[in-house]
Amino acid sequence: MASRQQIKRRIGSVKSTKQITRAMQMVAASKLRRAQEAAIGPREYARLARQILTHLRALKDEASGENNLFTEQNVSRRLVIVIASNRGLAGAYNSNVIRQMIDELKADKAAGVTTELITIGRKPAAAAARISGAHVLASYEDLPDHPTASELRPILSSAVDAFTEGEFQAVDVIYTEFVSSIRQEVRVQRLLPAGFEEIEVPADIARAKIEPSVDELLEAATLRLLEAQLLQVLLEAAASEHSMRMLAMKSATDNASEIVDDLTLAYNTARQAAITQELAEISGGVEAMK
Protein backbone atom coordinates (compact mmCIF):
# COMPACT_ATOMS: atom_id res chain seq x y z
CA MET A 1 0.00 0.00 0.00
CA ALA A 2 1.28 3.50 -0.83
CA SER A 3 2.48 5.66 2.04
CA ARG A 4 0.52 8.64 3.27
CA GLN A 5 3.08 10.99 1.76
CA GLN A 6 2.73 9.32 -1.65
CA ILE A 7 -1.06 9.48 -1.47
CA LYS A 8 -0.91 13.15 -0.46
CA ARG A 9 1.37 13.98 -3.42
CA ARG A 10 -0.97 12.16 -5.78
CA ILE A 11 -3.98 14.06 -4.42
CA GLY A 12 -2.17 17.31 -5.14
CA SER A 13 -1.28 16.16 -8.66
CA VAL A 14 -4.86 15.12 -9.48
CA LYS A 15 -6.23 18.40 -8.10
CA SER A 16 -3.84 20.33 -10.38
CA THR A 17 -5.02 18.26 -13.36
CA LYS A 18 -8.62 18.91 -12.37
CA GLN A 19 -8.01 22.67 -12.40
CA ILE A 20 -6.60 22.41 -15.93
CA THR A 21 -9.47 20.30 -17.29
CA ARG A 22 -11.99 22.57 -15.58
CA ALA A 23 -10.43 25.63 -17.23
CA MET A 24 -10.42 23.88 -20.62
CA GLN A 25 -14.07 22.95 -20.14
CA MET A 26 -15.02 26.57 -19.47
CA VAL A 27 -13.03 27.82 -22.48
CA ALA A 28 -14.67 25.22 -24.74
CA ALA A 29 -18.13 26.15 -23.40
CA SER A 30 -17.47 29.81 -24.18
CA LYS A 31 -16.30 29.01 -27.71
CA LEU A 32 -19.22 26.63 -28.21
CA ARG A 33 -21.80 29.37 -27.62
CA ARG A 34 -20.29 31.52 -30.37
CA ALA A 35 -19.72 28.57 -32.72
CA GLN A 36 -23.27 27.29 -32.19
CA GLU A 37 -24.76 30.66 -33.09
CA ALA A 38 -22.52 30.86 -36.15
CA ALA A 39 -23.51 27.36 -37.34
CA ILE A 40 -27.25 27.59 -36.73
CA GLY A 41 -27.66 31.13 -38.08
CA PRO A 42 -26.80 30.46 -41.77
CA ARG A 43 -28.06 26.86 -41.77
CA GLU A 44 -31.29 27.86 -43.50
CA TYR A 45 -29.31 29.80 -46.11
CA ALA A 46 -27.15 26.74 -46.82
CA ARG A 47 -30.25 24.56 -47.17
CA LEU A 48 -31.74 27.08 -49.58
CA ALA A 49 -28.46 27.07 -51.53
CA ARG A 50 -28.74 23.30 -51.98
CA GLN A 51 -32.36 23.65 -53.14
CA ILE A 52 -31.39 26.29 -55.71
CA LEU A 53 -28.47 24.17 -56.92
CA THR A 54 -30.79 21.19 -57.35
CA HIS A 55 -33.25 23.33 -59.30
CA LEU A 56 -30.53 24.82 -61.49
CA ARG A 57 -29.23 21.34 -62.23
CA ALA A 58 -32.68 20.37 -63.45
CA LEU A 59 -32.75 23.45 -65.69
CA LYS A 60 -29.25 23.10 -67.11
CA ASP A 61 -30.46 21.17 -70.17
CA GLU A 62 -32.61 24.16 -71.09
CA ALA A 63 -29.58 26.44 -71.11
CA SER A 64 -27.87 27.17 -74.39
CA GLY A 65 -24.41 26.76 -72.87
CA GLU A 66 -22.69 24.01 -70.94
CA ASN A 67 -21.78 24.16 -67.27
CA ASN A 68 -19.93 21.02 -66.31
CA LEU A 69 -20.13 21.76 -62.58
CA PHE A 70 -23.55 20.08 -62.84
CA THR A 71 -22.52 17.19 -65.07
CA GLU A 72 -22.95 13.75 -63.55
CA GLN A 73 -20.36 11.22 -64.71
CA ASN A 74 -19.21 7.70 -63.96
CA VAL A 75 -16.85 8.09 -61.02
CA SER A 76 -13.35 6.69 -61.52
CA ARG A 77 -11.52 9.35 -59.51
CA ARG A 78 -12.91 11.07 -56.44
CA LEU A 79 -11.70 13.98 -54.33
CA VAL A 80 -12.60 13.92 -50.62
CA ILE A 81 -12.28 16.98 -48.39
CA VAL A 82 -11.77 15.85 -44.78
CA ILE A 83 -12.50 18.34 -41.99
CA ALA A 84 -11.27 17.68 -38.45
CA SER A 85 -9.17 19.47 -35.82
CA ASN A 86 -5.64 20.70 -35.26
CA ARG A 87 -5.75 19.53 -31.64
CA GLY A 88 -6.80 16.53 -29.60
CA LEU A 89 -8.55 16.36 -26.22
CA ALA A 90 -11.93 16.50 -27.96
CA GLY A 91 -13.28 13.06 -27.20
CA ALA A 92 -14.02 11.00 -30.30
CA TYR A 93 -14.29 14.04 -32.61
CA ASN A 94 -11.13 13.39 -34.63
CA SER A 95 -11.25 9.60 -34.46
CA ASN A 96 -14.83 9.51 -35.81
CA VAL A 97 -13.90 11.62 -38.84
CA ILE A 98 -10.71 9.64 -39.46
CA ARG A 99 -12.61 6.36 -39.20
CA GLN A 100 -15.09 7.62 -41.82
CA MET A 101 -12.19 8.70 -44.04
CA ILE A 102 -10.66 5.21 -43.81
CA ASP A 103 -14.04 3.62 -44.61
CA GLU A 104 -14.40 5.83 -47.70
CA LEU A 105 -10.90 4.93 -48.88
CA LYS A 106 -11.58 1.21 -48.42
CA ALA A 107 -14.92 1.42 -50.23
CA ASP A 108 -13.39 3.31 -53.16
CA LYS A 109 -10.52 0.86 -53.41
CA ALA A 110 -12.94 -2.05 -53.50
CA ALA A 111 -14.94 -0.29 -56.24
CA GLY A 112 -11.83 0.50 -58.29
CA VAL A 113 -12.11 4.25 -57.64
CA THR A 114 -8.95 6.31 -57.15
CA THR A 115 -9.29 8.67 -54.18
CA GLU A 116 -7.32 11.78 -53.32
CA LEU A 117 -7.70 13.90 -50.19
CA ILE A 118 -7.74 17.53 -49.17
CA THR A 119 -7.32 17.69 -45.39
CA ILE A 120 -8.37 20.57 -43.16
CA GLY A 121 -6.69 20.25 -39.76
CA ARG A 122 -3.48 18.60 -38.57
CA LYS A 123 -5.18 15.44 -37.25
CA PRO A 124 -6.60 14.16 -40.57
CA ALA A 125 -3.36 15.12 -42.35
CA ALA A 126 -1.32 13.10 -39.84
CA ALA A 127 -3.72 10.15 -40.12
CA ALA A 128 -3.62 10.21 -43.94
CA ALA A 129 0.19 10.22 -43.84
CA ARG A 130 0.08 6.91 -41.96
CA ILE A 131 -2.28 5.22 -44.43
CA SER A 132 -0.53 3.26 -47.15
CA GLY A 133 -1.54 4.48 -50.60
CA ALA A 134 -3.44 7.57 -49.40
CA HIS A 135 -2.56 10.63 -51.46
CA VAL A 136 -3.08 14.12 -50.00
CA LEU A 137 -3.58 16.71 -52.72
CA ALA A 138 -3.46 19.65 -50.30
CA SER A 139 -3.47 20.26 -46.56
CA TYR A 140 -4.83 23.33 -44.75
CA GLU A 141 -4.22 24.14 -41.09
CA ASP A 142 -5.11 26.87 -38.62
CA LEU A 143 -8.36 27.92 -40.30
CA PRO A 144 -10.38 30.10 -37.89
CA ASP A 145 -13.78 29.03 -36.58
CA HIS A 146 -15.35 31.69 -38.80
CA PRO A 147 -13.33 31.64 -42.05
CA THR A 148 -13.66 34.48 -44.50
CA ALA A 149 -14.33 34.11 -48.22
CA SER A 150 -10.67 34.74 -49.00
CA GLU A 151 -9.67 31.92 -46.63
CA LEU A 152 -12.20 29.54 -48.17
CA ARG A 153 -11.49 30.38 -51.79
CA PRO A 154 -8.19 28.43 -52.16
CA ILE A 155 -9.89 25.24 -50.92
CA LEU A 156 -12.93 25.65 -53.15
CA SER A 157 -10.85 26.72 -56.14
CA SER A 158 -8.66 23.62 -55.84
CA ALA A 159 -11.72 21.37 -55.87
CA VAL A 160 -13.57 23.23 -58.63
CA ASP A 161 -10.54 23.52 -60.93
CA ALA A 162 -9.71 19.83 -60.55
CA PHE A 163 -13.35 18.89 -61.23
CA THR A 164 -13.79 21.13 -64.29
CA GLU A 165 -10.51 19.89 -65.77
CA GLY A 166 -11.75 16.32 -65.52
CA GLU A 167 -9.26 15.15 -62.88
CA PHE A 168 -12.15 14.02 -60.66
CA GLN A 169 -15.75 13.08 -61.35
CA ALA A 170 -16.97 13.73 -57.79
CA VAL A 171 -16.01 15.88 -54.81
CA ASP A 172 -17.30 14.96 -51.34
CA VAL A 173 -16.85 16.48 -47.89
CA ILE A 174 -16.45 14.50 -44.65
CA TYR A 175 -17.36 16.62 -41.63
CA THR A 176 -19.18 16.47 -38.29
CA GLU A 177 -22.67 17.94 -38.23
CA PHE A 178 -23.68 19.79 -35.06
CA VAL A 179 -27.07 18.38 -34.06
CA SER A 180 -27.06 19.52 -30.42
CA SER A 181 -24.57 20.15 -27.64
CA ILE A 182 -24.66 16.44 -26.76
CA ARG A 183 -25.10 14.96 -30.23
CA GLN A 184 -22.86 15.28 -33.29
CA GLU A 185 -22.87 13.08 -36.37
CA VAL A 186 -20.23 12.47 -39.04
CA ARG A 187 -21.60 13.18 -42.52
CA VAL A 188 -20.41 12.65 -46.09
CA GLN A 189 -21.87 15.39 -48.31
CA ARG A 190 -21.58 15.68 -52.08
CA LEU A 191 -20.17 19.05 -53.16
CA LEU A 192 -19.62 18.40 -56.88
CA PRO A 193 -21.37 17.79 -59.22
CA ALA A 194 -23.36 20.73 -57.87
CA GLY A 195 -26.90 19.83 -56.89
CA PHE A 196 -26.17 16.12 -57.34
CA GLU A 197 -27.65 15.18 -53.97
CA GLU A 198 -31.40 15.20 -54.52
CA ILE A 199 -33.32 17.49 -52.20
CA GLU A 200 -36.94 18.57 -52.37
CA VAL A 201 -37.32 21.89 -54.14
CA PRO A 202 -40.09 24.14 -52.78
CA ALA A 203 -42.82 25.19 -55.20
CA ASP A 204 -41.87 28.87 -55.02
CA ILE A 205 -38.33 28.09 -56.22
CA ALA A 206 -39.63 25.76 -58.95
CA ARG A 207 -41.99 28.50 -60.20
CA ALA A 208 -39.35 31.23 -60.07
CA LYS A 209 -38.64 33.09 -63.28
CA ILE A 210 -34.97 32.95 -64.26
CA GLU A 211 -33.55 36.30 -65.37
CA PRO A 212 -31.65 37.21 -67.45
CA SER A 213 -31.06 33.54 -68.41
CA VAL A 214 -30.21 30.15 -66.94
CA ASP A 215 -26.73 30.41 -68.45
CA GLU A 216 -25.90 33.70 -66.78
CA LEU A 217 -27.41 32.66 -63.47
CA LEU A 218 -25.40 29.44 -63.50
CA GLU A 219 -22.22 31.36 -64.17
CA ALA A 220 -22.82 33.98 -61.49
CA ALA A 221 -24.45 31.96 -58.72
CA THR A 222 -22.97 28.48 -58.73
CA LEU A 223 -19.60 29.28 -57.18
CA ARG A 224 -21.19 31.52 -54.54
CA LEU A 225 -23.68 28.81 -53.61
CA LEU A 226 -20.91 26.20 -53.42
CA GLU A 227 -18.96 28.60 -51.22
CA ALA A 228 -21.99 28.86 -48.91
CA GLN A 229 -22.16 25.06 -48.65
CA LEU A 230 -18.46 24.73 -47.82
CA LEU A 231 -18.67 27.53 -45.24
CA GLN A 232 -21.62 25.85 -43.57
CA VAL A 233 -19.87 22.48 -43.15
CA LEU A 234 -16.84 24.26 -41.66
CA LEU A 235 -19.09 26.09 -39.17
CA GLU A 236 -20.84 22.83 -38.29
CA ALA A 237 -17.46 21.14 -37.76
CA ALA A 238 -16.21 23.95 -35.50
CA ALA A 239 -19.34 23.83 -33.32
CA SER A 240 -19.07 20.03 -33.08
CA GLU A 241 -15.41 20.22 -32.06
CA HIS A 242 -16.01 22.70 -29.25
CA SER A 243 -19.05 20.73 -28.03
CA MET A 244 -17.15 17.43 -27.91
CA ARG A 245 -14.14 19.07 -26.26
CA MET A 246 -16.39 20.60 -23.59
CA LEU A 247 -17.99 17.21 -22.89
CA ALA A 248 -14.60 15.46 -22.82
CA MET A 249 -13.16 17.99 -20.37
CA LYS A 250 -16.29 17.81 -18.19
CA SER A 251 -15.89 14.02 -18.06
CA ALA A 252 -12.20 14.40 -17.19
CA THR A 253 -13.04 16.91 -14.44
CA ASP A 254 -15.69 14.61 -12.98
CA ASN A 255 -13.28 11.66 -13.06
CA ALA A 256 -10.62 13.74 -11.31
CA SER A 257 -13.12 14.59 -8.56
CA GLU A 258 -13.87 10.91 -8.07
CA ILE A 259 -10.18 10.03 -7.93
CA VAL A 260 -9.55 12.77 -5.35
CA ASP A 261 -12.41 11.41 -3.24
CA ASP A 262 -11.01 7.86 -3.44
CA LEU A 263 -7.48 9.02 -2.63
CA THR A 264 -8.73 11.14 0.26
CA LEU A 265 -10.53 8.10 1.67
CA ALA A 266 -7.35 6.02 1.27
CA TYR A 267 -5.30 8.78 2.94
CA ASN A 268 -7.70 9.01 5.89
CA THR A 269 -7.74 5.20 6.23
CA ALA A 270 -3.93 5.10 6.26
CA ARG A 271 -3.80 7.98 8.74
CA GLN A 272 -6.33 6.27 11.04
CA ALA A 273 -4.36 3.03 10.83
CA ALA A 274 -1.19 4.87 11.80
CA ILE A 275 -2.93 6.53 14.78
CA THR A 276 -4.33 3.17 15.88
CA GLN A 277 -0.85 1.64 15.61
CA GLU A 278 0.65 4.42 17.71
CA LEU A 279 -2.03 4.02 20.39
CA ALA A 280 -1.45 0.27 20.43
CA GLU A 281 2.32 0.80 20.89
CA ILE A 282 1.72 3.30 23.70
CA SER A 283 -0.69 0.95 25.43
CA GLY A 284 1.80 -1.91 25.01
CA GLY A 285 4.58 0.21 26.54
CA VAL A 286 2.41 1.16 29.54
CA GLU A 287 1.54 -2.49 30.15
CA ALA A 288 5.21 -3.49 29.95
CA MET A 289 6.14 -0.92 32.64
CA LYS A 290 3.60 -2.29 35.15
C-alpha positions in Angstrom: 0.0 0.0 0.0 1.3 3.5 -0.8 2.5 5.7 2.0 0.5 8.6 3.3 3.1 11.0 1.8 2.7 9.3 -1.7 -1.1 9.5 -1.5 -0.9 13.2 -0.5 1.4 14.0 -3.4 -1.0 12.2 -5.8 -4.0 14.1 -4.4 -2.2 17.3 -5.1 -1.3 16.2 -8.7 -4.9 15.1 -9.5 -6.2 18.4 -8.1 -3.8 20.3 -10.4 -5.0 18.3 -13.4 -8.6 18.9 -12.4 -8.0 22.7 -12.4 -6.6 22.4 -15.9 -9.5 20.3 -17.3 -12.0 22.6 -15.6 -10.4 25.6 -17.2 -10.4 23.9 -20.6 -14.1 22.9 -20.1 -15.0 26.6 -19.5 -13.0 27.8 -22.5 -14.7 25.2 -24.7 -18.1 26.1 -23.4 -17.5 29.8 -24.2 -16.3 29.0 -27.7 -19.2 26.6 -28.2 -21.8 29.4 -27.6 -20.3 31.5 -30.4 -19.7 28.6 -32.7 -23.3 27.3 -32.2 -24.8 30.7 -33.1 -22.5 30.9 -36.2 -23.5 27.4 -37.3 -27.2 27.6 -36.7 -27.7 31.1 -38.1 -26.8 30.5 -41.8 -28.1 26.9 -41.8 -31.3 27.9 -43.5 -29.3 29.8 -46.1 -27.1 26.7 -46.8 -30.3 24.6 -47.2 -31.7 27.1 -49.6 -28.5 27.1 -51.5 -28.7 23.3 -52.0 -32.4 23.7 -53.1 -31.4 26.3 -55.7 -28.5 24.2 -56.9 -30.8 21.2 -57.3 -33.3 23.3 -59.3 -30.5 24.8 -61.5 -29.2 21.3 -62.2 -32.7 20.4 -63.4 -32.8 23.4 -65.7 -29.2 23.1 -67.1 -30.5 21.2 -70.2 -32.6 24.2 -71.1 -29.6 26.4 -71.1 -27.9 27.2 -74.4 -24.4 26.8 -72.9 -22.7 24.0 -70.9 -21.8 24.2 -67.3 -19.9 21.0 -66.3 -20.1 21.8 -62.6 -23.6 20.1 -62.8 -22.5 17.2 -65.1 -23.0 13.7 -63.5 -20.4 11.2 -64.7 -19.2 7.7 -64.0 -16.8 8.1 -61.0 -13.4 6.7 -61.5 -11.5 9.4 -59.5 -12.9 11.1 -56.4 -11.7 14.0 -54.3 -12.6 13.9 -50.6 -12.3 17.0 -48.4 -11.8 15.8 -44.8 -12.5 18.3 -42.0 -11.3 17.7 -38.5 -9.2 19.5 -35.8 -5.6 20.7 -35.3 -5.7 19.5 -31.6 -6.8 16.5 -29.6 -8.6 16.4 -26.2 -11.9 16.5 -28.0 -13.3 13.1 -27.2 -14.0 11.0 -30.3 -14.3 14.0 -32.6 -11.1 13.4 -34.6 -11.2 9.6 -34.5 -14.8 9.5 -35.8 -13.9 11.6 -38.8 -10.7 9.6 -39.5 -12.6 6.4 -39.2 -15.1 7.6 -41.8 -12.2 8.7 -44.0 -10.7 5.2 -43.8 -14.0 3.6 -44.6 -14.4 5.8 -47.7 -10.9 4.9 -48.9 -11.6 1.2 -48.4 -14.9 1.4 -50.2 -13.4 3.3 -53.2 -10.5 0.9 -53.4 -12.9 -2.1 -53.5 -14.9 -0.3 -56.2 -11.8 0.5 -58.3 -12.1 4.3 -57.6 -8.9 6.3 -57.2 -9.3 8.7 -54.2 -7.3 11.8 -53.3 -7.7 13.9 -50.2 -7.7 17.5 -49.2 -7.3 17.7 -45.4 -8.4 20.6 -43.2 -6.7 20.3 -39.8 -3.5 18.6 -38.6 -5.2 15.4 -37.3 -6.6 14.2 -40.6 -3.4 15.1 -42.4 -1.3 13.1 -39.8 -3.7 10.2 -40.1 -3.6 10.2 -43.9 0.2 10.2 -43.8 0.1 6.9 -42.0 -2.3 5.2 -44.4 -0.5 3.3 -47.2 -1.5 4.5 -50.6 -3.4 7.6 -49.4 -2.6 10.6 -51.5 -3.1 14.1 -50.0 -3.6 16.7 -52.7 -3.5 19.7 -50.3 -3.5 20.3 -46.6 -4.8 23.3 -44.8 -4.2 24.1 -41.1 -5.1 26.9 -38.6 -8.4 27.9 -40.3 -10.4 30.1 -37.9 -13.8 29.0 -36.6 -15.4 31.7 -38.8 -13.3 31.6 -42.0 -13.7 34.5 -44.5 -14.3 34.1 -48.2 -10.7 34.7 -49.0 -9.7 31.9 -46.6 -12.2 29.5 -48.2 -11.5 30.4 -51.8 -8.2 28.4 -52.2 -9.9 25.2 -50.9 -12.9 25.7 -53.1 -10.9 26.7 -56.1 -8.7 23.6 -55.8 -11.7 21.4 -55.9 -13.6 23.2 -58.6 -10.5 23.5 -60.9 -9.7 19.8 -60.6 -13.3 18.9 -61.2 -13.8 21.1 -64.3 -10.5 19.9 -65.8 -11.8 16.3 -65.5 -9.3 15.2 -62.9 -12.2 14.0 -60.7 -15.7 13.1 -61.4 -17.0 13.7 -57.8 -16.0 15.9 -54.8 -17.3 15.0 -51.3 -16.8 16.5 -47.9 -16.5 14.5 -44.6 -17.4 16.6 -41.6 -19.2 16.5 -38.3 -22.7 17.9 -38.2 -23.7 19.8 -35.1 -27.1 18.4 -34.1 -27.1 19.5 -30.4 -24.6 20.1 -27.6 -24.7 16.4 -26.8 -25.1 15.0 -30.2 -22.9 15.3 -33.3 -22.9 13.1 -36.4 -20.2 12.5 -39.0 -21.6 13.2 -42.5 -20.4 12.7 -46.1 -21.9 15.4 -48.3 -21.6 15.7 -52.1 -20.2 19.0 -53.2 -19.6 18.4 -56.9 -21.4 17.8 -59.2 -23.4 20.7 -57.9 -26.9 19.8 -56.9 -26.2 16.1 -57.3 -27.7 15.2 -54.0 -31.4 15.2 -54.5 -33.3 17.5 -52.2 -36.9 18.6 -52.4 -37.3 21.9 -54.1 -40.1 24.1 -52.8 -42.8 25.2 -55.2 -41.9 28.9 -55.0 -38.3 28.1 -56.2 -39.6 25.8 -58.9 -42.0 28.5 -60.2 -39.4 31.2 -60.1 -38.6 33.1 -63.3 -35.0 32.9 -64.3 -33.5 36.3 -65.4 -31.6 37.2 -67.5 -31.1 33.5 -68.4 -30.2 30.2 -66.9 -26.7 30.4 -68.5 -25.9 33.7 -66.8 -27.4 32.7 -63.5 -25.4 29.4 -63.5 -22.2 31.4 -64.2 -22.8 34.0 -61.5 -24.4 32.0 -58.7 -23.0 28.5 -58.7 -19.6 29.3 -57.2 -21.2 31.5 -54.5 -23.7 28.8 -53.6 -20.9 26.2 -53.4 -19.0 28.6 -51.2 -22.0 28.9 -48.9 -22.2 25.1 -48.6 -18.5 24.7 -47.8 -18.7 27.5 -45.2 -21.6 25.8 -43.6 -19.9 22.5 -43.2 -16.8 24.3 -41.7 -19.1 26.1 -39.2 -20.8 22.8 -38.3 -17.5 21.1 -37.8 -16.2 24.0 -35.5 -19.3 23.8 -33.3 -19.1 20.0 -33.1 -15.4 20.2 -32.1 -16.0 22.7 -29.2 -19.0 20.7 -28.0 -17.2 17.4 -27.9 -14.1 19.1 -26.3 -16.4 20.6 -23.6 -18.0 17.2 -22.9 -14.6 15.5 -22.8 -13.2 18.0 -20.4 -16.3 17.8 -18.2 -15.9 14.0 -18.1 -12.2 14.4 -17.2 -13.0 16.9 -14.4 -15.7 14.6 -13.0 -13.3 11.7 -13.1 -10.6 13.7 -11.3 -13.1 14.6 -8.6 -13.9 10.9 -8.1 -10.2 10.0 -7.9 -9.5 12.8 -5.4 -12.4 11.4 -3.2 -11.0 7.9 -3.4 -7.5 9.0 -2.6 -8.7 11.1 0.3 -10.5 8.1 1.7 -7.3 6.0 1.3 -5.3 8.8 2.9 -7.7 9.0 5.9 -7.7 5.2 6.2 -3.9 5.1 6.3 -3.8 8.0 8.7 -6.3 6.3 11.0 -4.4 3.0 10.8 -1.2 4.9 11.8 -2.9 6.5 14.8 -4.3 3.2 15.9 -0.9 1.6 15.6 0.7 4.4 17.7 -2.0 4.0 20.4 -1.4 0.3 20.4 2.3 0.8 20.9 1.7 3.3 23.7 -0.7 0.9 25.4 1.8 -1.9 25.0 4.6 0.2 26.5 2.4 1.2 29.5 1.5 -2.5 30.1 5.2 -3.5 29.9 6.1 -0.9 32.6 3.6 -2.3 35.2 
